């Protein structure tokens, strides 16, 4: 037990732009220490920075009893696989087959490691302490540089053949729209049409400079609503938590963004699903921003580590 009270857990949110590292306790989401590192295109460099920082905090605060990692992907989550903890077919330069777990095991031998996707991690954080608290069936989506989704069904994080790749679902798009999308794998998938880079390329300017009444925002909002309807019809979640940078980007603002997407969702559903959550008022509680904000991912990583500690 540390001098701070309670056993200590290390948390790593591995994102496409930055790694967020933190130290927390075996309960709660208070972060005792926190540091950010640029992801870059050299996995060995950033993993050395991460492990060195965690070791330094361990010498100051006390021994780490577990680690939690919530990472961008695709990532091998099969615990019995020889490549467990490796990034697989990511379009991010330099990160194909990058090993996240190996450096942590070498730096912290014998310490249990909880691993999941960044969006499943954020979903777990929001379920434990945030916008999905107490829910056993919900979806968490992040829309930023890329688009990813996770969540829970029956109280269990969504897994299967691999893990959800919600950002790569195909959408019908909007009428007379010849924008090819930006996804290097699929072109006009959700990520290819609605991610931050997609909006900027469609508009020909930074998202921050985009006028609220622009055609680019209108097309993005319509595609966003299509994706939310798909998730609603396929997974039947009790709530969808929508995080990431795009929801609050630029001059449109978060409140207007959510209001317009909710209107689009209601119009597309056409009254077919008679749940009160999908009524005009109900959608304000059905499609919501994260309570934990930008800390959802690192808090989720902490929760993954806490769960490993309890399982020992």
Steps between C-alpha positions, in 0.01 A plus 500: 500500500630845411547789736211664315255230611392204288689302240621690193406435138666633186283611208596551135270643236678435171353732239587570140624849589616466861554257785349605833656329802371522855517351848184427695384292792325164512167688523356817348625708209717757678829537312796545737745574217461552128724549196452522123737382226471550124421173322714575195612223267757324723331252738825406676565864586158572649486169689838583658363840604188335644679229696764742630234743622304223672816368668588849623153548648523156656820599680326814632148374579534129562488171314256460212284192556329495159501676163214586266545577130231645274643524150421601145486210260435269343667307782526130584293447816510119505683421825612158370646648180873530439437855382277609790548870559633580154354763270407327174387667175486862608544767231719691748853511366757298695248327726416186306578200725623731777521321836339685791491225760856367463679816621259527795557137601875550490484823701249364755550123523215314664265800498160410347399699192147577386472573128219622277431751225504871574127525436412198714720652768319832475169312508604327821601831655167661410310196628679507832515874565332692219220531246417128490519439873283205601421394142577150374414565132642810334736620229794740525626666182791737453514725193831678456804429286335162444172343607471206735227340705465266794257440779328234704238234441357324802761668718793367297731702277439430131735238357472219248710405201723796586340817634243742358610710203198728495685779325533287190131429442383613159240776478261594219630856516317802366339568164727626221810468715810392311743548790721186490571488873839483667521146640796325330322165531135578422469854370140590585457323833389693811859595584566588137202737495473648850841502669681827559730454198199407284311817594808715437567341161136531395488865608844599379579668831566416864194381693554790743440747215192329357179706506212337693270525196753355256419217260784296650340508845157417353632192321702392804200533731283294264759222484544512878125453545506202261771333706318560830183349352699196384636448852154546648338246269777239518604514868191649670706685763335687784730797439764617255785708639670703229848630582804621310608841373261545206190540721636828640710616207508851368217746464213250497543407868402192696141597581410571138685189380299270726173679427543460125607136519202419725262660250656293222470180702133562575420576137679188374331272753164631384323395819566130432650421842248602763737544793465814710880540485467568126235768534593864449556550874635152558781544248650763728572219745567231238773668294729680744857628543736325742496616862871422535579705191856456377582285806264218397779298336760524774237440770389196304859376486514543878179296532653222287795486738274506806305204361825307451597570859167365626537189286837403648 
